[in-house]
C-alpha cells in the first residue's frame, strides 16, 4: 500500500462520516430472516474499505488510524435468545455490537457455519453442576471454554444412562481419540443450544487457537485487512506562542541552590611509591594504633547562617472509599500427600569438606568466640531482663533465699527455763510484742506425785518485747498451768486463758498498756528526779499481773482446757445456741474445749441480777487487782454446754481443738450477705486506733466497760441466719468430728440436748494437735495429729480432700500462712519445721529446716508489715524462737488464690469419684454374692415387712425373758413358781 493511498482528503473524510451515520441508522432496523441465514462475507474493494472506515484525528496530534468497516446489519440475529439458564431477558443488538467477542471463533462461525467436528449440545442445570460448568459462574462469555475428562463423561453416562445429556453423543464420545473433551459455552445461542462440543482434535485445536484473519486468507482480502489495520503517523510541528508569566519563575528561583560561602579546599599527598599499590583490608582493634578511633561528636555550628524559609501549605486528607466484593469458588477436595527426603552429603563429600583448608581456618577463627559464649551462658542468663525485674521486690537478692532466718530468741532463766511452751499469741495492735504460756513438763501421774511442788511453783504467761530480749515486759499469774490463751481482738488489754484444772481465767492489763508501748527504761525517764540513795529498787523489775476473775471450779471443765477462743465481735450465742447480732461490736463471749467431752460458751457480761451494781467505784483489791470482772470471780459459769456424744455406744469424744466458720473481722453475716470479704483489709494501724479509742472510753472505769454490753432480751436482737452453727472438733483419739452446737429436742427422750455429730472420721494415729481454718478459704480446715496431717472442706462428709503420708517423726503443731493461700507450716517433735506449698509440691514439703534441738510444741506466724513476716516457734525447753520468713514464702504469686481454689475443687471432685467407686464396688459385691447363692441353690434374703419385723422382735424379747428367768433361778435369786393344779 503506497503513501498516496494511505492519505485521505477532507472530502473523503466527510463521505466516510456520512456513510457511518447511514450504517448506524440501518443497523437499528430489525434484520430479515434471510439475512440471518446468510453467512457469506460481502466482498469489498479498497475503495469501499476507505469509504466505510472511520477516521479519527486529534488536533495537533498528527495521528491517523484506519479502523475496520462495520459489518452489515444483515448478519445480525433476528431476535435475541434466552441466556444459558433459561432466563427470558433479551440482549440488545447495540450491546452485542459494542462488546468485544471472547475470541474470533464467533466470527468464523458466523461466516463459515458450524465447524467440522463441532456439535451443539444442551446441558441441563444438574449436568452443569456435576461437571462444574455452571453458566455465568464457572463459564462466562469472556471465558467460555471448559475441559472435561472423557472418563468422567463415560462414568456419568453409566450412572445416569439416558438421563445424561451426553447420551445423544455416546458413540461419538466413545470414538473420540483424546482423553479430554472441549465444551464451549454458547452465550448468544448461535448454534441454537447453550453449549457445543468439539468431537475431534482438529476442531478442539481450532477452537482453542483460532487462525488470525489477514495472515492465512491471502490475496486481495488479506491485503485489504492489512491496509485497514495500518496506522499512519503524521508529524505536525507545534506552533510558537507568546510567553505569559504566571509567577513560576520566582518559585524556581527560590528553590534553586546557590553557593553563598567559600568552598573548602583539601589537599591530599601521597608518596609516588604508593601509587597503584594493591590495598589489603583487615580488622583491628581501636587500641592497636594511635588515632585509630576518631570520635565525631555533635556540636552547634555558630557559623551556620542558613535560615528555614516559611512556606504556606495546606493539606486536606480525604479517606478513599471503595466498595469491593469477592466470591470464592468451591474447589473439589482432593487427597494429596508428599514424600520427601533430606539432602545429605555422602561420606566422601563430608570428609572432603571437613579436611578442606577454608573450613579449618573458619573453625579456628570462631572457636574462641564460641567457647566464650558458652561460658557466658553457663555463668548467667543472657535473656534475663534486668530492667523489668529491677524494682519488683523490696530488696535485691532475696528471691533466691528460701530459708527461715533466726531473727530473735527469748528465754528466761527463772520463769521459762526447763518448761514447755504451750501456747503463743502475738499482740494484735502493738508490733514486736509476743506472749507465751509455759507449763511444767510433767505427765498426769508425775503431777499428782509432785502436787505440793507444783502448787508452790507459779504458773505464768510471759509477754516479751523485741526492745528487750532479756527481760519479759509483763508476767501474768494464773492459778494453774495455762495450756491455751488469747488476746481480745477488740480490746487487747483483756486476755483469757484456760487452765490445766479446767478453769477459765481473765486478765486486765490496761494499767500496764503504756509499758508495752514504751521502750525499755522509758518509764524511769518520765518519773521525777529522786535523791541519791532513795531510788525504788522495784522500779525496773518486771511487774506481775494477777488474774482478775476465774470461773467456778464446780461449773468449769473437769479436765485440762486444751483450746480457747473469743467469739467474733459481730455475733453472740444465746442459751439456745442461736447466733444473734452483737450491736456493741465487742468480743464478749468465749468458747473453750477440754477432754471432758464438751465445748462450753462463756459470757463476760454481768447477769441480770448484777446489772445495777457498780463494782468499779469501790477501792481495788489489796493486791492491786482490777475490778473489771469482779462480778465473775468464782461465780462464772457457762451459759451453753455442747456435749460431744458418739453416734454409737462406746463413750464420747474427748475434744482437744476446735474451729468455727465465723472469723473476726468478717462481718458479712451481720449485714445479711453470705459472701465473705477480705478480713485482712483491717490493718494493724486501724486496730491500734480502735484500741486507743477503747482505752480512752474505759479510762474512767479502769478497764473493760459494760455500759453497753448488758445482755438484752432475745426479741431485741437480730438472728443471724447466715451463720453456720456447725463446727469442727479434733479429739484425743485422732478423730475429726463435725457437730452442731445448737441443742435440739431428742425424739426418744424428749429432752433438749446437743444433737449427735453429723459425721466423724477416725483418720489420725494420734491426738489432734492443731485445727486451723484457712484465712483465705474459710471452708478449708488444716488438721494435724499423730504422724499425719489432712485438709478438710465443709460439705464434703466422705473424708479429707488431702491426706499426707505418714511422717518419720511425730507432728506437734501446724498453722496457715497469713499471706499465701497455698502455704502452711508443720512443726515436728525433732525440732524441725516443714513448709508446704500446695502449688509447688503436694507429696513432700518444699522446705524442711531444723530450728531447735528440743521438740517443738507450737508455732504461730504473724504479718508484721507488708515487707516483713515473722514465725514464732516454741519448744519443749522454754525457748521462744522468732524466725523471719523469706520473700518467696510470704509474697503470693500471680493468681495464686485462683490456683489454690481450683486445686481444692479438683480434689473435691476426686473425692466424689472415689466415693462413687466405693458404692459401685459395694453394689457389685452384693450382686456377686447373690448370684453365687442363686447358683448354689440357696434362697435369697427375703425382705420382711414391718409387721413381720415387729413380730420377730417380740418373739426375741420373750426368749430373752425366759433366758433371764432361768439365769436368775440358777443363781437362787428367783423362786420357782409352783404349778397350780386344776380343781377337781
Buried (B, 14 or more C-beta within 10 A) or exposed (E): BEEEEBEBEEEBBEBBEEBBEEBEEEBEEEBEEEBBEBEEBEEBEBEBBBBBBBBEBEEEEEBBBBBEBBBBBBBBBEEBBEBBEEEEEEBEBEEBBEEEBBBEBBBBBBBEEEBEBBBBBBBEEEBBEBBBBBBEEBBEBEEBBBEBEBEBBBEBBEEBEEEBBBEEBBEBBEEBEEEEBBBBBBBBBBBEBBBBBBBBEEBBEBBBEBEEBBEEBEEEBBBBBEBBEEEBEEEEEEEEEEEEEEEEEEEEEEEEEEEEEEEEEEEEEEEEEEEEEEEEEEEEEEEEEEEEEEEEEEEEEEEEEEEEEEEEEEEEEEEEEEEEEEEEEEEEEEEEEEEEEEEEEEEEEEEEEEEEEEEEEEEEEEEEEEEEEEEEEEEEEEEEEEEEEEEEEEEEEBBEEBEBEEBBEBBBEEBBEEBBBBBBBBBBBBBBBBBBBBBBEBEEEEBEEEEEEBEEEEBBBBBBBBBBBEBBBBBBBBBBBBBBBBBBBBBBBBBBBBBBBBBBBBBBBBBBBEBBBBEBEEEEEEEEEEEEEEEEEEEEEBBBBBBBBBBBBEBBBEBBBBBBBBBBBBBBBBEEBBBBBBBBBBBBBBBBBBBBBBBBBBBBBBBEEBEEEEBBEEEBEEEEBBBBBBBBBEBBBBBBBBBBBBEEEEEEBBBBBBBBBBBBBBBBBBEEEEEBEEBEEBEBEEBBEBBEEBBEEBEEBBBBBBEEBEBEEEEEBEEBEBBBBBBBBBBBBBBBBBBBBBBBEEEEEEEEBBBBBEEBBEBBEBBBBBBBBBBBBBBBBBBBBBBBBBBBBBEBBBBBBBBBEEBEEBBBBBBBBBBBBBBBBBBBBBBBBBBBBBBBEBEEBBBEBEBBEBBBBBBBBBBBEEEBBBBBBBBBBBBBBBBBBBBBBBBBBEEBBEBBBEBBEEBBEEBEEEBEEEEEEEEEEEEEEEEEEEEEEEEEEEEEEEEEEEEEEEEEEEEEEEEEEEEEEEEEEEEEEEEEEEEE
